[in-house]
Amino acid sequence: MVMIGGILMFMDRNYVQNRDVENVYNLGLILFRDEIVRYCNACQMLMTLGINSRLAYGNDFEKPFLAQSAAFYKFESQIFLADNNASVYRKKVEARIHKESVRAAFYLDKDTEPLNVGVVEDDLFKTHMRTVVEMKLWRGVSFCMDFVYS
């Protein structure tokens, strides 16, 4: 490694400066950005780095991701509740759950998908169930009953 580092330093001093090209360090960063970060499934990369475990993925991505998701959906639920009646709220929640399920299946590890959907259900649905049931309904109690029992 020391010998390779010496060769690269020599190359930077003698070749790179004379030809007005990127130095080896910057070129390495550019290659990493373009070939790894932009075209590699980051979640799968973290799973692989865990070497037969989910530790790297779970600690470095999954836990912070689920915490951020919970904070986002708590905030979004307040907006949904303030701006909608029970039937519209129910439809928005169902659409959001479906959207997150599809997105999670595409981008996240298969074991994270149900956890993420659970966060959405908890923060948009279960936490506010009583509030939604007690809302003035646009077309009567049937929407409320559909929401509670669907």
C-alpha contacts under 8 A as a table, 3 or more apart, distances in Angstrom:
res1	aa1	res2	aa2	distance
1	M	4	I	5.08
1	M	5	G	6.05
2	V	5	G	5.06
2	V	6	G	6.17
3	M	6	G	5.03
3	M	7	I	6.25
4	I	7	I	5.06
4	I	8	L	6.21
5	G	8	L	5.14
5	G	9	M	6.15
6	G	9	M	5.10
6	G	10	F	6.13
7	I	10	F	5.09
7	I	11	M	6.11
8	L	11	M	4.90
8	L	12	D	6.13
8	L	24	V	6.84
9	M	12	D	5.03
9	M	13	R	6.29
10	F	13	R	5.19
10	F	14	N	6.03
10	F	15	Y	7.88
11	M	14	N	5.31
11	M	15	Y	5.12
11	M	16	V	6.42
12	D	15	Y	5.81
12	D	16	V	4.84
12	D	17	Q	6.57
12	D	23	N	5.72
12	D	24	V	6.54
13	R	16	V	6.38
13	R	17	Q	6.07
14	N	17	Q	6.26
14	N	18	N	6.50
15	Y	18	N	5.46
15	Y	19	R	6.30
16	V	19	R	5.38
16	V	20	D	5.97
16	V	21	V	5.45
16	V	22	E	6.69
16	V	23	N	5.94
17	Q	20	D	5.41
17	Q	21	V	7.05
17	Q	23	N	7.97
22	E	26	N	6.17
22	E	27	L	5.78
23	N	26	N	5.54
23	N	27	L	6.04
24	V	27	L	5.01
24	V	28	G	6.06
25	Y	28	G	5.13
25	Y	29	L	6.44
26	N	29	L	5.04
26	N	30	I	6.14
27	L	30	I	5.03
27	L	31	L	6.06
28	G	31	L	5.14
28	G	32	F	6.04
29	L	32	F	5.07
29	L	33	R	6.06
30	I	33	R	5.12
30	I	34	D	6.04
31	L	34	D	5.17
31	L	35	E	5.57
31	L	36	I	7.50
32	F	35	E	5.47
32	F	36	I	5.13
32	F	37	V	6.47
33	R	36	I	5.79
33	R	37	V	4.95
33	R	38	R	6.18
34	D	37	V	6.26
34	D	38	R	5.42
34	D	39	Y	7.08
35	E	38	R	6.24
35	E	39	Y	5.81
35	E	40	C	7.46
36	I	39	Y	5.49
36	I	40	C	5.14
37	V	40	C	5.61
37	V	41	N	7.92
37	V	42	A	7.12
40	C	45	M	7.31
41	N	44	Q	5.33
41	N	45	M	6.18
42	A	45	M	4.90
42	A	46	L	6.25
43	C	46	L	5.19
43	C	47	M	6.31
43	C	57	Y	6.78
43	C	61	F	7.82
43	C	107	Y	7.57
43	C	108	L	6.33
43	C	109	D	6.69
44	Q	47	M	4.96
44	Q	48	T	6.18
44	Q	109	D	7.34
45	M	48	T	5.11
45	M	49	L	6.19
46	L	49	L	4.98
46	L	50	G	6.34
46	L	56	A	5.73
46	L	57	Y	4.80
47	M	50	G	5.23
47	M	51	I	7.37
47	M	53	S	7.24
47	M	54	R	5.81
47	M	55	L	7.90
47	M	56	A	6.58
47	M	57	Y	5.30
48	T	51	I	5.67
48	T	52	N	7.43
49	L	56	A	6.42
49	L	57	Y	7.97
50	G	53	S	5.04
50	G	54	R	5.57
50	G	55	L	5.55
50	G	56	A	4.83
50	G	57	Y	6.81
51	I	54	R	8.00
53	S	56	A	7.73
54	R	57	Y	5.35
54	R	58	G	5.57
55	L	58	G	5.01
55	L	59	N	5.74
55	L	60	D	7.94
56	A	59	N	5.46
56	A	60	D	5.60
56	A	61	F	7.63
57	Y	60	D	5.47
57	Y	61	F	5.30
57	Y	62	E	6.13
58	G	61	F	5.70
58	G	62	E	4.61
58	G	63	K	5.95
59	N	62	E	6.31
59	N	63	K	5.85
59	N	64	P	7.67
60	D	63	K	7.10
60	D	64	P	7.13
61	F	64	P	5.68
61	F	65	F	5.84
62	E	65	F	5.05
62	E	66	L	6.05
62	E	112	T	7.14
63	K	66	L	5.33
63	K	67	A	6.22
64	P	67	A	5.07
64	P	68	Q	6.12
65	F	68	Q	5.18
65	F	69	S	6.06
66	L	69	S	4.91
66	L	70	A	6.12
66	L	115	L	7.73
66	L	116	N	6.34
66	L	119	V	7.23
67	A	70	A	5.16
67	A	71	A	6.37
68	Q	71	A	5.12
68	Q	72	F	6.11
69	S	72	F	5.07
69	S	73	Y	6.13
69	S	116	N	7.53
69	S	119	V	7.09
69	S	120	V	7.65
70	A	73	Y	5.26
70	A	74	K	6.10
70	A	119	V	5.88
70	A	120	V	7.13
70	A	123	D	6.59
71	A	74	K	5.24
71	A	75	F	6.37
72	F	75	F	5.26
72	F	76	E	6.12
73	Y	76	E	4.75
73	Y	77	S	5.83
73	Y	119	V	7.98
73	Y	120	V	6.38
73	Y	123	D	5.69
73	Y	124	L	6.38
74	K	77	S	5.22
74	K	78	Q	6.62
74	K	123	D	5.41
74	K	124	L	6.92
75	F	78	Q	5.37
75	F	79	I	6.71
76	E	79	I	5.12
76	E	80	F	6.16
76	E	124	L	7.79
77	S	80	F	4.97
77	S	81	L	5.97
77	S	123	D	6.96
77	S	124	L	5.30
78	Q	81	L	5.15
78	Q	82	A	6.11
79	I	82	A	5.20
79	I	83	D	6.19
80	F	83	D	5.41
80	F	84	N	5.92
80	F	89	Y	6.22
80	F	92	K	7.81
81	L	84	N	5.65
81	L	85	N	7.38
81	L	89	Y	6.75
81	L	132	V	7.90
84	N	87	S	7.95
84	N	88	V	5.75
84	N	89	Y	5.65
85	N	88	V	5.52
85	N	89	Y	5.98
85	N	132	V	7.99
85	N	135	M	6.82
85	N	136	K	6.98
85	N	137	L	6.26
85	N	138	W	6.53
86	A	89	Y	5.03
86	A	90	R	6.08
86	A	132	V	5.54
86	A	133	V	7.32
86	A	135	M	6.16
86	A	136	K	7.36
86	A	137	L	5.92
86	A	138	W	7.38
86	A	143	F	7.15
86	A	144	C	6.72
87	S	90	R	5.15
87	S	91	K	6.34
87	S	137	L	7.28
87	S	138	W	7.19
87	S	143	F	5.73
87	S	144	C	7.26
87	S	147	F	7.67
88	V	91	K	5.12
88	V	92	K	6.17
89	Y	92	K	5.13
89	Y	93	V	6.12
89	Y	132	V	7.93
90	R	93	V	5.13
90	R	94	E	6.16
90	R	147	F	6.24
91	K	94	E	5.14
91	K	95	A	6.11
92	K	95	A	5.08
92	K	96	R	6.07
93	V	96	R	5.06
93	V	97	I	6.11
93	V	124	L	6.35
93	V	125	F	6.96
94	E	97	I	5.17
94	E	98	H	6.22
95	A	98	H	5.17
95	A	99	K	6.08
96	R	99	K	5.01
96	R	100	E	6.06
96	R	120	V	7.81
97	I	100	E	5.22
97	I	101	S	6.09
97	I	117	V	6.37
97	I	120	V	6.34
97	I	121	E	6.87
98	H	101	S	5.09
98	H	102	V	6.30
99	K	102	V	5.29
99	K	103	R	6.12
100	E	103	R	4.97
100	E	104	A	5.78
100	E	116	N	7.57
100	E	117	V	6.42
100	E	120	V	7.83
101	S	104	A	5.19
101	S	105	A	6.13
101	S	113	E	6.61
101	S	114	P	7.86
101	S	116	N	7.86
101	S	117	V	6.02
102	V	105	A	5.22
102	V	106	F	6.36
103	R	106	F	5.19
103	R	107	Y	6.08
103	R	108	L	7.86
104	A	107	Y	5.29
104	A	108	L	5.03
104	A	109	D	7.73
104	A	110	K	7.96
104	A	112	T	7.43
104	A	113	E	5.06
104	A	116	N	7.24
105	A	108	L	5.99
105	A	109	D	7.41
105	A	110	K	6.50
105	A	113	E	6.00
108	L	112	T	6.20
108	L	113	E	6.50
109	D	112	T	5.31
109	D	113	E	6.75
110	K	113	E	5.52
110	K	114	P	7.90
111	D	114	P	6.54
111	D	115	L	7.29
112	T	115	L	5.15
112	T	116	N	6.08
113	E	116	N	5.23
113	E	117	V	6.20
114	P	117	V	5.08
114	P	118	G	5.92
115	L	118	G	4.98
115	L	119	V	6.33
116	N	119	V	5.10
116	N	120	V	6.46
117	V	120	V	5.06
117	V	121	E	6.16
118	G	121	E	5.04
118	G	122	D	5.98
119	V	122	D	5.14
119	V	123	D	6.05
120	V	123	D	5.36
120	V	124	L	5.79
120	V	125	F	7.61
121	E	124	L	5.45
121	E	125	F	5.07
121	E	126	K	6.34
122	D	125	F	5.55
122	D	126	K	4.79
122	D	127	T	5.83
123	D	126	K	6.54
123	D	127	T	5.63
123	D	128	H	7.60
124	L	127	T	6.58
124	L	128	H	6.63
125	F	128	H	5.59
125	F	129	M	5.80
126	K	129	M	5.20
127	T	130	R	7.83
128	H	131	T	5.17
128	H	132	V	6.16
129	M	132	V	5.26
129	M	133	V	6.15
129	M	148	V	7.39
130	R	133	V	5.06
130	R	134	E	6.20
131	T	134	E	5.22
131	T	135	M	6.27
132	V	135	M	5.10
132	V	144	C	7.52
133	V	144	C	5.66
133	V	148	V	7.56
137	L	140	G	5.25
137	L	141	V	6.69
137	L	143	F	7.39
137	L	144	C	7.41
139	R	142	S	7.57
139	R	143	F	7.14
140	G	143	F	6.58
140	G	144	C	7.67
141	V	144	C	5.15
141	V	145	M	6.27
142	S	145	M	5.09
142	S	146	D	6.08
143	F	146	D	5.00
143	F	147	F	6.12
144	C	147	F	5.06
144	C	148	V	6.26
145	M	148	V	5.17
145	M	149	Y	6.04
146	D	149	Y	5.37
146	D	150	S	5.54
147	F	150	S	5.50
